[in-house]
């Protein structure tokens, strides 16, 4: 089932990429301003689980890929902003156990998604060579890999995991709210450097059919991202 879902996700990703580039071509023919660029963004991710699981720290990850702005209005102070990104993110959580040995099970999770954001960007007029912006919208992400490393107390009777594949325990789709701000520095013509910060607030459960203390486990993935990109 997971392999079939992964194949379906790859087809969806390919269609989205073609649609994104096709829309850019159509808009360019219509005389509208379309900007394409690339970004590479480090992030700090954390997992917010429901009891009996507990959050246990952050994990450093990164995102990179194609970004696109479709400018709106004659003054071009508004843009429909999207992209196609490979997102590596994760986090740590723990669970107290009630075995005779007692103690805590600690887990570090590494997740990889193909992500397509759908946001609106609001830009100021150029001040010197700089335009400032705010950004708000949603993210749609499809999981393509998931691994976990788990440490357990001695004598607990629980088997530890070392970078084990847990794809079958992670939901394929993740939705999130994206809030961001930043600045663009124009070098020359259409070439601009982008620097900003995004907060990606997941609002869907990333766990799939995971039994935790006799009930369905729930957790959400969040991350803070430093955006570094170039529009050409």
Rosetta blueprint (number, residue, H / E / L):
1 X L
2 X H
3 X H
4 X H
5 X H
6 X H
7 X H
8 X H
9 X H
10 X H
11 X H
12 X H
13 X H
14 X H
15 X H
16 X H
17 X H
18 X H
19 X H
20 X H
21 X H
22 X H
23 X H
24 X H
25 X H
26 X H
27 X H
28 X H
29 X H
30 X L
31 X L
32 X L
33 X L
34 X E
35 X E
36 X E
37 X E
38 X E
39 X E
40 X E
41 X E
42 X E
43 X E
44 X E
45 X E
46 X E
47 X E
48 X E
49 X E
50 X L
51 X L
52 X L
53 X L
54 X E
55 X E
56 X L
57 X L
58 X E
59 X E
60 X E
61 X E
62 X E
63 X E
64 X E
65 X E
66 X E
67 X E
68 X E
69 X E
70 X E
71 X E
72 X E
73 X L
74 X L
75 X L
76 X L
77 X L
78 X E
79 X E
80 X E
81 X E
82 X E
83 X E
84 X E
85 X E
86 X E
87 X E
88 X E
89 X E
90 X E
91 X E
92 X E
93 X E
94 X E
95 X E
96 X E
97 X L
98 X L
99 X L
100 X L
101 X L
102 X L
103 X L
104 X E
105 X E
106 X E
107 X E
108 X E
109 X E
110 X E
111 X E
112 X E
113 X E
114 X E
115 X E
116 X E
117 X E
118 X E
119 X E
120 X E
121 X E
122 X E
123 X E
124 X L
125 X L
126 X L
127 X E
128 X L
129 X L
130 X E
131 X E
132 X E
133 X E
134 X E
135 X E
136 X E
137 X E
138 X E
139 X E
140 X E
141 X E
142 X E
143 X E
144 X E
145 X E
146 X E
147 X E
148 X E
149 X E
150 X E
151 X E
152 X L
153 X L
154 X L
155 X L
156 X L
157 X L
158 X L
159 X L
160 X L
161 X E
162 X E
163 X E
164 X E
165 X E
166 X L
167 X H
168 X H
169 X H
170 X E
171 X L
172 X L
173 X E
174 X E
175 X E
176 X E
177 X E
178 X E
179 X E
180 X E
181 X E
182 X E
183 X E
184 X E
185 X E
186 X E
187 X E
188 X E
189 X L
190 X L
191 X E
192 X E
193 X E
194 X E
195 X E
196 X E
197 X E
198 X E
199 X E
200 X E
201 X E
202 X E
203 X L
204 X L
205 X L
206 X L
207 X E
208 X L
209 X L
210 X L
211 X E
212 X E
213 X L
214 X L
215 X E
216 X E
217 X L
218 X L
219 X E
220 X E
221 X E
222 X E
223 X E
224 X E
225 X E
226 X E
227 X E
228 X E
229 X E
230 X E
231 X E
232 X L
